Amino acid sequence: MTSALEEALLAAIRTIPDYPRPGILFRDITTLLGNARAFRRAVDELVHPYAGSKIDKIAGIEARGFILGGAVAHQLSAGFIPIRKKGKLPHETVRVAYSLEYGLDEMEMHVDAVSAGEKVILVDDLIATGGTAEAAVRLLRQMGAEIVAACFVIDLPDLGGRARLEALGVEVRTLIAFEGE
């Protein structure tokens, strides 16, 4: 059964067939971001389980994770860590390589973005195969962060990303799922 929240979020997300290639159904959250009520509800639901907890930082994965993560950080009175593709940050960085379906890539963050023992929540718009999120978790843990949870608006459960993060001992929170993706 679908809740009122799930129905509202599902209605606010546009599906674009055959993007970026044939056979893919791209879940575009820019329509959710442009809908003030849906955006507020999504952020509130991401924040709610952690309200009143001591969260030091929110880490957002480039690019939509910056939008959602910044809003979550604000609501939790936490700092924000941008996790970016290599070569985009101006200060000394730490990086990790990860696999894509078409090769390897790297992501990085500033070396001084997180201190050992800080409690961090990872935020992004969508979890699919989990490769990018897993790399972000490894990067944060490499610097001594304690990952409290990884939060996403959308889960594509058939692609296994949630299970991949849970196998690393990370609590995963998602708001809606699109089956069969």
C-alpha positions in Angstrom: 0.0 0.0 0.0 1.3 3.5 -0.9 1.2 6.2 1.7 0.1 9.8 1.0 3.7 10.9 1.2 4.8 8.3 -1.3 2.0 9.2 -3.7 2.9 12.9 -3.4 6.6 12.2 -4.1 5.9 9.8 -6.9 3.6 12.4 -8.5 6.3 15.1 -8.3 9.0 13.0 -10.1 9.2 13.0 -13.8 10.1 9.9 -15.7 12.1 10.3 -18.9 12.2 7.2 -21.1 15.3 6.2 -23.0 17.6 8.7 -21.2 20.6 8.6 -21.2 20.3 5.6 -23.5 17.6 3.4 -24.9 15.9 1.2 -22.3 16.6 3.4 -19.3 13.8 5.1 -17.4 15.5 8.2 -15.9 13.9 9.4 -12.7 14.2 13.2 -12.8 13.9 14.9 -9.4 14.2 18.4 -10.8 10.4 18.5 -10.9 10.3 17.5 -7.2 12.9 20.3 -6.5 10.7 22.8 -8.3 7.6 21.9 -6.4 7.9 23.7 -3.0 5.5 21.5 -1.1 7.1 18.2 -2.4 10.6 19.4 -1.9 9.8 20.5 1.7 8.1 17.1 2.4 11.1 15.2 1.0 13.6 17.2 3.1 11.4 16.9 6.2 11.2 13.1 5.8 15.0 12.8 5.3 15.6 14.9 8.5 12.9 13.5 10.8 14.6 10.3 12.0 17.7 12.3 13.0 16.1 15.4 14.5 17.5 15.9 18.0 20.5 13.6 17.3 24.1 14.8 17.4 24.9 14.8 13.7 28.2 16.7 12.8 28.1 16.7 9.0 26.0 15.9 6.1 27.9 14.6 3.0 26.2 15.2 -0.3 27.2 13.5 -3.6 27.6 15.7 -6.6 25.2 17.1 -7.9 21.7 16.6 -6.7 23.0 15.4 -3.3 24.3 18.9 -2.9 20.8 20.3 -3.1 19.2 17.8 -0.8 22.2 17.5 1.5 22.5 21.2 2.0 18.8 21.5 3.0 19.2 18.5 5.4 22.4 20.0 6.9 20.6 23.3 7.5 17.6 21.6 9.2 19.9 19.5 11.4 22.3 22.4 12.2 25.1 20.3 10.7 28.1 21.2 8.5 28.1 20.1 4.8 30.7 18.0 3.0 30.7 18.2 -0.8 31.8 14.9 -2.4 32.8 15.6 -6.0 34.2 14.1 -9.1 38.0 14.4 -9.2 39.6 17.7 -10.1 36.7 19.9 -9.0 37.8 20.9 -5.5 40.4 23.7 -5.0 42.2 22.5 -1.8 44.1 19.4 -0.9 41.9 16.3 -1.3 41.6 12.7 -0.5 40.1 10.4 -3.2 38.8 7.0 -3.9 38.4 5.1 -7.2 35.2 3.3 -7.9 33.8 1.2 -10.7 31.2 2.3 -13.2 29.4 0.1 -15.7 31.7 1.6 -18.4 35.0 1.8 -16.5 36.6 3.5 -13.4 36.2 7.0 -12.0 37.3 8.8 -8.8 35.6 11.0 -6.3 37.1 13.2 -3.7 36.6 15.6 -0.8 38.9 18.0 1.0 41.3 16.4 3.5 40.0 18.7 6.2 36.2 18.1 5.5 35.7 15.7 8.3 37.5 14.8 11.5 37.9 11.3 13.0 34.8 10.3 15.0 32.4 12.9 13.5 28.9 11.5 12.9 28.0 11.8 9.2 24.9 11.2 7.1 25.4 10.6 3.4 22.7 12.1 1.2 21.9 11.7 -2.5 18.8 11.7 -4.7 18.8 8.1 -5.8 20.4 4.7 -5.0 20.7 2.4 -7.9 23.7 0.0 -8.1 25.3 1.7 -5.1 28.7 2.1 -6.6 28.9 5.8 -6.0 27.4 5.7 -2.5 29.8 2.8 -1.6 32.8 4.9 -2.7 31.5 7.9 -0.7 31.2 5.7 2.4 34.7 4.3 1.9 36.1 7.9 1.4 34.4 9.1 4.6 35.5 6.1 6.6 39.0 6.5 5.3 39.1 9.9 7.1 37.6 8.4 10.3 34.0 9.5 10.0 31.2 7.4 11.6 28.5 6.9 9.0 25.2 7.2 10.8 23.1 6.5 7.7 22.8 6.9 3.9 19.6 8.7 2.9 18.0 8.8 -0.6 14.7 10.0 -2.0 14.5 7.2 -4.5 15.5 3.5 -4.3 15.8 1.3 -7.4 15.8 -1.9 -5.4 16.2 -4.3 -8.3 19.7 -2.9 -8.9 20.9 -3.9 -5.4 22.5 -0.6 -4.2 20.7 -0.7 -0.8 21.8 -4.2 -0.1 25.4 -3.3 -1.1 25.5 -0.4 1.5 23.8 -2.5 4.2 26.5 -5.2 3.6 28.9 -2.5 4.7 27.0 -2.0 7.9 25.3 1.3 6.8 21.7 2.0 7.7 19.9 3.0 4.5 16.8 5.2 4.4 14.8 5.8 1.3 11.5 7.6 0.8 10.1 5.9 -2.4 11.0 3.0 -4.7 10.5 2.3 -8.3 10.4 -1.5 -8.8 11.7 -3.3 -11.9 14.3 -0.7 -12.8 
